[in-house]
Amino acid sequence: MLFLFADYTLESTRRELLRGEERIDVEPQVLDALIYLLQNRNRVVSKDDLIASVWGGRIVSDGTVTGRVVVVSAQDAVVAMAPK
């Protein structure tokens, strides 16, 4: 699936995030979280839903989940502030 926002392109099947023509390196779990949140952008995503999707239901600490979501949020802030 292809997501276009601001100057960014996220190709989920190729697991590639681009800003213009430049590839942005993103940790795999951060990319998984970003893809899941984008795919479910029209609803509230619970922490349990995110854990099930990104970590396959494994037991993870709140800090791990929060750390990944904060990174995604930071990436989103960069996207929101990017000139159009």
Buried (B, 14 or more C-beta within 10 A) or exposed (E): EEBEEBBBBBEBEEEEBBBEEEEBEBEEBBBBBBBBBBEEEEEEBEEEBBBEBBBEEEEBEEEBBEBBBEBBBEBBEBBEEEEE
